[in-house]
Amino acid sequence: MKIYFTLYLIPVVIVALLVFWLALRRSEVARLVFLIVLSVAVLAVLNPIFAAVALGLAVVAHQLVELKRARRLSGGRVVLIIVVIALVALGIGKYGQRGAMAIWGEDDWVVSHLLMPLGISYFVFRLLQYVFDCLRGVIEENSLLRLFAFVMFIPTFPAGPLETYQGFYEKRSYRFDRQLFYFGLRRIAVGYFKKVFVVDFVFAIIFTKIITTVGSPDFHASQLGPLWPLAYCILVFVRAYFDLSAYTDLAIGFSALFGFRIMENFHLPFLQKNLSDFWRSWHISLSTWCRNNVYFPVFGLTRKVWLGLYASMLTMGLWHYVDLNWTAWGLYHATGLVVVARWERWKKKRKKARKKAGRPPAAPYEKYVRWLGYPATFLYVALGYAFVSTRSLGHALTIIYLAFRLPLAWLTGHVL
């Protein structure tokens, strides 16, 4: 994340753009090599060991695809090998720092420079997607140069989106596009506004008391106002949106400066009528990845929608972090999606039955309660943020319990 907030960012970007669009305008190979060198150099300044590891993992993925095409490895073995490598890389990247800190201490050079790589989750999932698409025949080529440029592209490295290999190249502008360049500048401005002003200023100053009080594991219910637990869940949810979408804006904006049209990651997530629609508009690249690579394979093997949904949401939760809170978050959202799927299926059957009976497809009262889906979806997702904004499952469950109990207690004492 700190890539976007370093002192040398502006001069590096200006020089890089001049070289990319002017000095290298006649050679596509030279441009890709330049992007690789630039991306690896920036990554190496921040995480030197992982820059080398990332290149090594990309080479391994490339060779696995080559071995499959040469019929020296079966598709099943390729999948098994790349998934094991991905799990090891994620485990070391996400949890290796804790072990290193226990051995060497927080201030040791190894901990501060060699571990905790940037964007390890996004990099690994992008690499997995490439291998899977090659095995499916979606990607017919296997160019190591183009693979390096795709997986190492520094604007999308720290926080996505998880653009596909096909989308990365097919939507690209090979000539300087003034409108795309201006679009990139606008998205960069929006991204910095969201992050610097909204997240780091407004939320950090105006809402600090609610967030720190409810977020403290030793708080007592008597310290809270009747709406504080619910307000806490809503605030951390909205803050997460501005924070994540800010980095998406920056990634899309900086990519556009170099002619790459990266996919959107959010589309009005607060204005969705059910949880299924929410997940089509929130972290779109990750939810699409899980749908294509977890839900469909599980559903294809079992023909059970609920099993595919639980597998997908657990994968998404554990992708963030392997602990009880993220596991509970995945189960929470999976349960909500299963309920929505069954509700939609029931509504279709009911609609057909009413139509068959010669009655209107929808009951008269439905047009008055249809809008309730919007606030219900928003509040359901917001309450789920209690799991991922706290450090213990008990703390999260306490917040969710109080989010219901305190408002009801206040209404009982003041209204009823």
C-alpha positions as CSV (number, residue, x, y, z in Angstrom):
1,M,0.0,0.0,0.0
2,K,2.8,2.4,0.8
3,I,3.8,2.4,-2.9
4,Y,1.3,5.1,-3.5
5,F,2.6,7.3,-0.6
6,T,6.4,7.4,-1.2
7,L,8.3,10.6,-1.9
8,Y,9.8,9.3,-5.2
9,L,6.4,8.3,-6.7
10,I,5.9,11.5,-8.8
11,P,9.3,11.8,-10.4
12,V,9.4,8.0,-11.1
13,V,6.0,8.1,-12.7
14,I,6.8,11.2,-14.8
15,V,10.1,9.7,-16.1
16,A,8.5,6.3,-16.7
17,L,5.6,7.8,-18.7
18,L,8.1,9.8,-20.9
19,V,10.2,6.7,-21.6
20,F,7.1,4.5,-22.1
21,W,5.2,6.7,-24.5
22,L,8.1,8.5,-26.3
23,A,11.4,6.6,-26.2
24,L,9.8,3.1,-26.5
25,R,6.8,4.0,-28.7
26,R,8.0,1.7,-31.6
27,S,8.7,-1.4,-29.7
28,E,6.1,-3.5,-27.9
29,V,8.7,-5.9,-26.5
30,A,10.8,-3.0,-25.2
31,R,7.7,-1.6,-23.5
32,L,6.9,-4.8,-21.7
33,V,10.5,-5.2,-20.6
34,F,10.5,-1.7,-19.3
35,L,7.3,-2.3,-17.3
36,I,8.8,-5.5,-15.8
37,V,12.1,-3.7,-14.9
38,L,10.2,-0.8,-13.4
39,S,7.8,-2.9,-11.4
40,V,10.5,-5.2,-10.1
41,A,12.7,-2.3,-9.2
42,V,10.0,-0.5,-7.2
43,L,9.0,-3.8,-5.5
44,A,12.6,-4.6,-4.7
45,V,13.1,-1.2,-2.9
46,L,10.2,-2.1,-0.6
47,N,10.5,-5.9,-0.4
48,P,13.7,-7.1,-1.9
49,I,13.4,-10.8,-1.2
50,F,9.8,-11.0,-2.4
51,A,10.7,-9.3,-5.7
52,A,12.9,-12.3,-6.4
53,V,10.4,-14.8,-5.0
54,A,7.6,-13.4,-7.1
55,L,9.7,-13.7,-10.3
56,G,10.6,-17.3,-9.3
57,L,6.9,-18.2,-8.8
58,A,6.0,-16.8,-12.1
59,V,8.7,-18.9,-13.8
60,V,7.4,-22.0,-12.0
61,A,3.8,-21.3,-13.2
62,H,5.1,-20.8,-16.7
63,Q,7.0,-24.1,-16.6
64,L,4.0,-26.0,-15.2
65,V,1.9,-24.9,-18.2
66,E,4.7,-25.9,-20.6
67,L,5.0,-29.3,-19.0
68,K,1.2,-29.8,-19.3
69,R,1.3,-28.8,-23.0
70,A,4.2,-31.1,-23.6
71,R,2.1,-33.9,-21.9
72,R,4.8,-34.5,-19.3
73,L,2.3,-33.6,-16.5
74,S,-1.4,-34.1,-16.3
75,G,-3.8,-31.3,-15.6
76,G,-4.7,-32.6,-12.2
77,R,-1.0,-32.7,-11.1
78,V,-0.4,-29.2,-12.4
79,V,-3.4,-28.0,-10.4
80,L,-2.2,-29.8,-7.3
81,I,1.3,-28.5,-7.5
82,I,0.3,-24.8,-8.2
83,V,-2.3,-24.9,-5.4
84,V,0.3,-26.3,-2.9
85,I,2.8,-23.7,-3.9
86,A,0.2,-21.0,-3.6
87,L,-0.8,-22.1,-0.1
88,V,2.9,-22.2,1.0
89,A,3.5,-18.7,-0.4
90,L,0.4,-17.4,1.3
91,G,1.3,-19.0,4.6
92,I,4.8,-17.6,4.6
93,G,3.8,-14.3,3.3
94,K,0.9,-13.7,5.7
95,Y,2.2,-15.5,8.8
96,G,6.0,-15.8,8.4
97,Q,6.5,-12.4,10.0
98,R,5.1,-13.5,13.3
99,G,7.6,-16.4,13.5
100,A,10.4,-14.1,12.5
101,M,9.4,-11.5,15.1
102,A,9.4,-14.3,17.7
103,I,12.9,-15.3,16.7
104,W,14.6,-12.0,15.8
105,G,12.4,-9.3,17.4
106,E,10.3,-6.5,15.9
107,D,13.2,-4.2,15.1
108,D,15.4,-6.7,13.3
109,W,16.4,-6.0,9.7
110,V,15.0,-9.3,8.5
111,V,11.6,-8.5,9.8
112,S,11.5,-5.0,8.4
113,H,13.0,-5.7,5.0
114,L,12.6,-9.3,3.9
115,L,9.2,-10.3,5.2
116,M,5.6,-9.2,4.9
117,P,5.6,-8.8,1.1
118,L,3.2,-6.4,-0.6
119,G,0.2,-7.8,-2.3
120,I,1.0,-11.5,-1.8
121,S,-2.6,-12.6,-1.9
122,Y,-3.4,-10.7,-5.1
123,F,-0.2,-11.9,-6.7
124,V,-0.9,-15.6,-5.8
125,F,-4.5,-15.5,-6.9
126,R,-3.5,-13.8,-10.2
127,L,-1.0,-16.5,-10.8
128,L,-3.5,-19.2,-10.0
129,Q,-6.0,-17.7,-12.4
130,Y,-3.4,-17.7,-15.2
131,V,-2.6,-21.4,-14.7
132,F,-6.2,-22.4,-14.5
133,D,-7.1,-20.4,-17.7
134,C,-4.2,-22.0,-19.5
135,L,-5.4,-25.5,-18.5
136,R,-9.0,-24.6,-19.6
137,G,-7.7,-23.4,-22.9
138,V,-8.9,-19.8,-22.3
139,I,-5.3,-18.7,-22.7
140,E,-3.6,-20.2,-25.7
141,E,-0.2,-18.6,-25.4
142,N,2.4,-19.0,-22.7
143,S,4.8,-16.1,-23.1
144,L,7.1,-15.7,-20.1
145,L,7.6,-12.0,-21.0
146,R,3.9,-11.2,-21.1
147,L,3.3,-13.3,-18.0
148,F,6.0,-11.3,-16.1
149,A,4.4,-8.0,-17.2
150,F,1.0,-9.2,-16.2
151,V,1.7,-10.5,-12.7
152,M,4.4,-7.9,-11.7
153,F,2.5,-4.8,-13.0
154,I,3.1,-2.5,-10.0
155,P,-0.1,-0.4,-10.1
156,T,-2.2,-3.5,-9.4
157,F,0.3,-5.4,-7.3
158,P,-0.4,-4.1,-3.8
159,A,-4.3,-4.1,-3.8
160,G,-5.6,-5.5,-7.1
161,P,-8.0,-5.6,-8.7
162,L,-7.6,-9.2,-9.8
163,E,-7.7,-8.4,-13.5
164,T,-7.5,-11.5,-15.8
165,Y,-4.6,-12.0,-18.2
166,Q,-7.0,-11.7,-21.1
167,G,-8.6,-8.5,-19.9
168,F,-5.2,-7.0,-19.1
169,Y,-4.0,-7.2,-22.7
170,E,-7.3,-7.2,-24.7
171,K,-8.5,-3.9,-23.2
172,R,-5.1,-2.2,-23.5
173,S,-4.6,0.9,-25.6
174,Y,-1.3,0.5,-27.6
175,R,-1.3,4.2,-28.6
176,F,-1.4,7.2,-26.4
177,D,-5.1,7.9,-25.6
178,R,-5.6,11.4,-24.3
179,Q,-9.0,10.7,-22.9
180,L,-7.8,7.5,-21.1
181,F,-4.9,9.5,-19.7
182,Y,-7.2,12.2,-18.4
183,F,-9.5,9.5,-17.0
184,G,-6.5,8.1,-15.1
185,L,-5.6,11.4,-13.6
186,R,-9.2,11.9,-12.4
187,R,-9.3,8.5,-10.8
188,I,-6.0,9.1,-9.1
189,A,-7.3,12.4,-7.7
190,V,-10.5,10.6,-6.5
191,G,-8.4,7.8,-4.9
192,Y,-6.2,10.2,-2.9
193,F,-9.2,12.2,-1.8
194,K,-10.9,9.1,-0.5
195,K,-7.8,7.8,1.3
196,V,-6.3,11.0,2.6
197,F,-9.4,13.1,3.4
198,V,-12.2,10.7,4.0
199,V,-10.4,7.7,5.6
200,D,-7.4,9.3,7.3
201,F,-9.0,12.6,8.2
202,V,-12.8,12.4,8.6
203,F,-13.0,8.9,10.0
204,A,-9.9,9.2,12.1
205,I,-11.0,12.5,13.7
206,I,-14.8,12.7,13.7
207,F,-15.6,9.0,14.5
208,T,-12.6,8.1,16.6
209,K,-14.5,7.9,19.9
210,I,-17.1,5.4,18.7
211,I,-14.7,3.2,16.8
212,T,-12.0,3.1,19.5
213,T,-14.5,2.6,22.4
214,V,-16.6,-0.2,20.8
215,G,-13.5,-1.7,19.1
216,S,-11.8,-2.0,22.5
217,P,-12.0,-5.6,23.8
218,D,-12.5,-4.5,27.4
219,F,-15.5,-2.1,26.9
220,H,-18.6,-2.4,29.0
221,A,-22.2,-1.9,27.7
222,S,-22.7,0.9,30.2
223,Q,-20.1,3.0,28.4
224,L,-22.1,2.9,25.2
225,G,-25.0,4.9,23.8
226,P,-28.0,2.8,22.5
227,L,-26.9,3.1,18.9
228,W,-23.1,2.9,19.4
229,P,-22.6,-0.9,18.5
230,L,-24.7,-0.6,15.4
231,A,-23.0,2.7,14.5
232,Y,-19.6,1.1,15.0
233,C,-20.5,-1.7,12.5
234,I,-21.8,0.8,9.9
235,L,-18.8,3.0,10.3
236,V,-16.2,0.3,9.9
237,F,-18.1,-1.0,6.9
238,V,-18.3,2.4,5.2
239,R,-14.6,3.1,6.1
240,A,-13.6,-0.2,4.5
241,Y,-15.4,0.8,1.3
242,F,-13.7,4.1,1.1
243,D,-10.3,2.6,1.9
244,L,-10.5,-0.3,-0.5
245,S,-12.1,1.7,-3.3
246,A,-9.5,4.4,-2.9
247,Y,-6.7,1.9,-3.7
248,T,-8.8,0.6,-6.6
249,D,-9.1,4.1,-7.9
250,L,-5.3,4.5,-7.6
251,A,-4.6,1.2,-9.3
252,I,-7.0,1.9,-12.2
253,G,-5.8,5.5,-12.5
254,F,-2.1,4.7,-12.6
255,S,-2.7,1.8,-15.0
256,A,-4.7,4.1,-17.3
257,L,-1.7,6.4,-17.6
258,F,0.2,3.5,-19.2
259,G,-2.8,2.6,-21.5
260,F,-4.2,-0.3,-19.4
261,R,-7.9,-0.5,-18.7
262,I,-8.2,-2.4,-15.5
263,M,-11.6,-3.8,-14.4
264,E,-13.7,-1.9,-11.8
265,N,-13.9,-3.4,-8.3
266,F,-16.9,-1.7,-6.8
267,H,-20.3,-0.6,-8.3
268,L,-22.7,1.1,-5.9
269,P,-22.4,-1.6,-3.2
270,F,-24.5,0.3,-0.7
271,L,-27.5,0.3,-3.1
272,Q,-28.1,-3.4,-3.6
273,K,-31.5,-5.1,-2.9
274,N,-30.1,-8.4,-1.7
275,L,-26.8,-10.0,-0.6
276,S,-26.3,-11.8,-4.0
277,D,-26.4,-8.4,-5.8
278,F,-24.1,-7.0,-3.2
279,W,-21.4,-9.5,-4.0
280,R,-21.8,-8.7,-7.6
281,S,-20.9,-5.1,-6.8
282,W,-18.4,-5.4,-3.9
283,H,-14.8,-6.5,-4.5
284,I,-15.9,-7.6,-7.9
285,S,-12.6,-9.1,-9.0
286,L,-12.2,-11.3,-5.9
287,S,-15.9,-12.5,-5.9
288,T,-15.6,-13.2,-9.6
289,W,-12.4,-15.2,-9.0
290,C,-14.1,-17.3,-6.3
291,R,-17.2,-17.8,-8.4
292,N,-15.2,-19.1,-11.4
293,N,-12.5,-21.1,-9.5
294,V,-14.4,-22.3,-6.4
295,Y,-18.2,-22.1,-6.8
296,F,-18.5,-23.5,-10.3
297,P,-16.1,-26.5,-9.7
298,V,-17.7,-27.4,-6.4
299,F,-21.2,-27.0,-7.8
300,G,-20.2,-29.0,-10.9
301,L,-19.0,-31.9,-8.7
302,T,-21.8,-31.9,-6.2
303,R,-24.7,-30.1,-7.9
304,K,-25.4,-28.4,-4.6
305,V,-25.7,-24.6,-4.6
306,W,-25.3,-24.2,-0.9
307,L,-22.0,-26.2,-0.8
308,G,-20.6,-24.0,-3.6
309,L,-21.6,-20.9,-1.8
310,Y,-20.1,-22.0,1.5
311,A,-16.8,-23.1,-0.2
312,S,-16.6,-19.7,-2.1
313,M,-17.2,-17.5,1.0
314,L,-14.9,-19.6,3.2
315,T,-12.2,-19.3,0.5
316,M,-12.7,-15.5,0.4
317,G,-12.6,-15.2,4.2
318,L,-9.5,-17.4,4.6
319,W,-7.8,-15.5,1.7
320,H,-7.8,-12.5,4.0
321,Y,-6.6,-14.3,7.1
322,V,-6.8,-17.7,8.7
323,D,-8.5,-17.3,12.0
324,L,-11.8,-17.8,13.7
325,N,-13.1,-14.3,12.9
326,W,-12.6,-14.5,9.2
327,T,-13.9,-18.0,9.2
328,A,-17.1,-16.8,11.0
329,W,-17.3,-13.9,8.5
330,G,-17.2,-16.4,5.6
331,L,-19.9,-18.6,7.2
332,Y,-22.0,-15.6,8.0
333,H,-22.0,-14.4,4.4
334,A,-22.4,-17.9,3.0
335,T,-25.5,-18.4,5.2
336,G,-26.9,-15.1,4.0
337,L,-26.3,-16.1,0.3
338,V,-27.9,-19.5,0.8
339,V,-31.0,-17.9,2.4
340,V,-31.2,-15.4,-0.5
341,A,-30.9,-18.1,-3.1
342,R,-33.7,-20.2,-1.5
343,W,-35.9,-17.1,-1.1
344,E,-35.4,-16.2,-4.8
345,R,-36.2,-19.8,-5.7
346,W,-39.4,-19.7,-3.6
347,K,-40.5,-16.4,-5.1
348,K,-40.1,-17.9,-8.6
349,K,-42.2,-20.9,-7.7
350,R,-44.8,-18.7,-6.0
351,K,-44.9,-16.4,-9.1
352,K,-45.5,-19.3,-11.4
353,A,-48.2,-20.7,-9.1
354,R,-50.1,-17.4,-8.9
355,K,-49.8,-17.0,-12.7
356,K,-51.2,-20.5,-13.2
357,A,-54.1,-19.7,-10.9
358,G,-54.9,-16.7,-12.9
359,R,-53.8,-14.2,-10.2
360,P,-51.3,-11.3,-10.6
361,P,-47.6,-12.5,-10.3
362,A,-47.1,-10.3,-7.2
363,A,-49.3,-9.7,-4.2
364,P,-50.5,-6.1,-3.8
365,Y,-48.6,-5.5,-0.6
366,E,-45.2,-6.5,-2.2
367,K,-44.8,-3.2,-3.9
368,Y,-44.8,-1.5,-0.5
369,V,-42.2,-3.7,1.1
370,R,-39.9,-4.4,-1.8
371,W,-37.6,-1.5,-0.8
372,L,-36.9,-3.1,2.6
373,G,-34.3,-5.3,0.9
374,Y,-31.9,-2.3,0.5
375,P,-31.6,-1.3,4.2
376,A,-31.7,-5.0,5.2
377,T,-28.8,-5.9,2.9
378,F,-26.8,-2.8,4.0
379,L,-27.3,-3.7,7.7
380,Y,-26.6,-7.4,7.3
381,V,-23.2,-6.6,5.6
382,A,-22.4,-3.9,8.2
383,L,-23.1,-6.3,11.1
384,G,-20.7,-8.8,9.5
385,Y,-17.9,-6.3,9.8
386,A,-17.9,-6.9,13.6
387,F,-16.2,-10.1,12.8
388,V,-13.3,-8.6,10.8
389,S,-12.8,-5.4,12.7
390,T,-12.1,-7.1,16.1
391,R,-9.5,-9.6,17.3
392,S,-11.7,-12.2,18.9
393,L,-14.9,-14.0,18.0
394,G,-16.4,-13.3,21.4
395,H,-15.8,-9.6,21.0
396,A,-17.5,-9.6,17.6
397,L,-20.5,-11.6,18.8
398,T,-20.9,-9.2,21.8
399,I,-21.0,-6.2,19.4
400,I,-23.6,-7.9,17.2
401,Y,-25.7,-8.8,20.3
402,L,-25.6,-5.3,21.7
403,A,-26.4,-3.8,18.3
404,F,-29.8,-5.4,18.7
405,R,-30.2,-5.3,22.5
406,L,-29.3,-1.7,23.3
407,P,-31.7,-0.1,20.8
408,L,-34.5,-2.4,21.9
409,A,-33.8,-1.6,25.6
410,W,-33.9,2.1,24.8
411,L,-37.2,1.9,22.9
412,T,-38.7,-0.1,25.8
413,G,-37.7,2.4,28.3
414,H,-38.5,5.6,26.4
415,V,-41.3,4.8,23.9
416,L,-43.3,1.7,25.0
